[in-house]
Amino acid sequence: MIEIIPAIDIIDGKCVRLTHGDYAQKKIYNENPLEVAKQFEDIGIKRLHLVDLDGAKAGKIINHKVLEKIASNTSMIIDFGGGIKSDESIEHIFESGAAIATIGSTAVKQPQLFYAWVKKYGSDKILLGADVKDEKIAVSGWLEKTNIDIFDFIATNVENGITQLFCTDISKDGALLGPSLELYKKIIEKFPALNFIASGGASNINDVKELNVIGCKGVIIGKAIYEGRITIEELKNLIKGKFVNLKS
């Protein structure tokens, strides 16, 4: 069954969400990210997607204290991204309690450094983040669009050892308009061995069902949970496997 991975995006140490990756369209949901993480852990969530949006924008890790606090006060598997640009920074986030490093911009701008990390730490410790707009890669907290084709990008990284990837369609993220099913289908068909995680757009439990049906291994969900579009009760039932028709 598809794994539910809640997202906690951090600006100024607070849990926020953006719309379409726009820092000007910011909404604060909770001033205490640890409180949010504990709520997820209490219902049986095992994994958390933690994003340092300040770090993504600045090009260096800013909110490592939030990571340390969540890692030391929960038993969740945390993948952490935002501002990981150097050997020192990736070592820092692992020392701070991250189980997995989420890498996006560095994989685009410094591919040889990124491949070296995959080789050094192993593909199970590295989650490649592919942020796209019109099937082209975007970087630097989505502030910069490139001409790199998403499928070429994935192919090159798979050749260099990547086994897990999440893809965010910026046009869908935070908009609650539904996920990019057609794009995700294409990726899964082209790269069937990839541990593929959907991100962005999931607005209700039926979206999760559709992502499961097309073969996504996981789904990162943020705003739909915070806005009550997917309820805690629905998440509980899903985690317990009570949606018997999920694969239908």
C-alpha positions, -999 to 999 in steps of 0.1 A, spaced: 0 0 0 11 36 -7 30 52 22 16 85 36 44 110 42 33 143 57 52 174 49 63 200 74 77 231 56 97 255 78 101 293 75 114 312 106 111 279 126 74 277 120 52 252 101 40 269 69 27 261 34 33 280 2 11 280 -29 28 272 -62 61 276 -44 56 313 -40 72 326 -8 48 356 -10 19 332 -7 28 319 27 4 306 54 15 297 89 -2 266 103 16 261 136 44 279 154 57 247 169 67 220 142 75 195 169 38 196 181 27 189 145 52 160 141 40 144 174 4 146 162 14 126 131 34 101 151 5 96 175 -18 83 147 9 59 134 27 79 108 62 66 105 79 91 81 81 128 78 92 151 49 108 181 65 117 210 43 139 240 53 124 267 29 146 293 44 176 271 36 164 264 0 162 301 -6 195 310 11 215 281 -3 225 269 32 208 251 60 190 275 83 165 255 104 186 226 116 174 231 151 139 221 141 153 189 127 172 182 159 142 188 180 119 165 160 145 138 156 153 137 193 117 138 205 101 114 180 110 80 165 99 91 130 121 85 99 128 120 87 139 130 52 153 166 53 159 190 25 166 226 18 201 242 15 221 210 13 250 222 -9 282 209 5 299 178 22 297 197 55 260 204 51 249 168 43 270 155 72 254 181 94 218 170 87 227 133 93 243 143 126 212 163 134 190 133 131 179 130 95 176 95 82 175 106 45 189 136 27 165 152 2 186 168 -26 172 189 -55 192 219 -67 226 204 -60 218 174 -81 211 198 -110 239 223 -105 266 201 -91 259 166 -104 293 151 -97 291 161 -61 256 146 -59 268 113 -74 296 112 -49 271 115 -21 250 86 -36 281 65 -37 293 75 -2 261 72 17 241 47 -4 210 53 -24 188 44 6 201 76 23 195 99 -6 161 110 -19 163 129 -52 137 157 -54 127 166 -90 106 198 -90 90 205 -124 71 231 -143 59 221 -178 80 189 -175 112 211 -170 133 210 -138 131 240 -114 157 246 -87 165 269 -57 132 266 -39 114 267 -73 126 302 -79 147 292 -110 134 272 -140 158 253 -162 155 237 -197 163 203 -183 137 177 -193 124 157 -164 127 123 -181 163 129 -192 171 141 -156 157 110 -140 175 87 -166 209 102 -159 204 99 -121 192 64 -123 223 55 -143 243 71 -114 227 50 -87 195 68 -76 167 44 -65 142 68 -49 128 100 -61 99 123 -54 85 147 -81 66 179 -74 46 196 -101 49 233 -90 17 242 -108 -1 218 -85 17 223 -52 -4 238 -25 -32 245 -49 -54 215 -39 -62 208 -76 -53 172 -76 -20 155 -84 -2 153 -118 -14 118 -126 -4 117 -162 31 129 -155 35 104 -127 22 76 -149 48 84 -176 76 84 -150 65 51 -135 62 35 -169 96 47 -180 113 38 -147 94 9 -131 122 0 -107 122 35 -91 108 40 -57 86 68 -68 69 93 -44 43 117 -56 43 152 -42 19 182 -47 -17 186 -54 -33 157 -34 -65 173 -21 -86 144 -8 -85 107 0 -96 98 -35 -64 114 -49 -44 91 -26 -63 62 -40 -56 72 -76 -19 76 -68 -18 41 -53 -35 26 -83 -10 40 -108 19 26 -87 33 54 -66 51 40 -36 45 70 -14 28 104 -14 39 136 3 9 155 16 9 190 32 -18 215 27 -47 190 23 -40 178 59 -36 212 73 -67 225 56 -88 195 67 -94 182 32 -78 149 43 -89 143 79 -68 127 107 -95 100 109 -90 92 72 -53 91 77 -57 67 107 -79 44 86 -55 45 57 -25 36 79 -44 7 94 -53 -6 60 -90 -1 64 -95 12 29 -102 -22 15 -110 -8 -20 -78 13 -22 -63 -8 -50 -95 -12 -69 
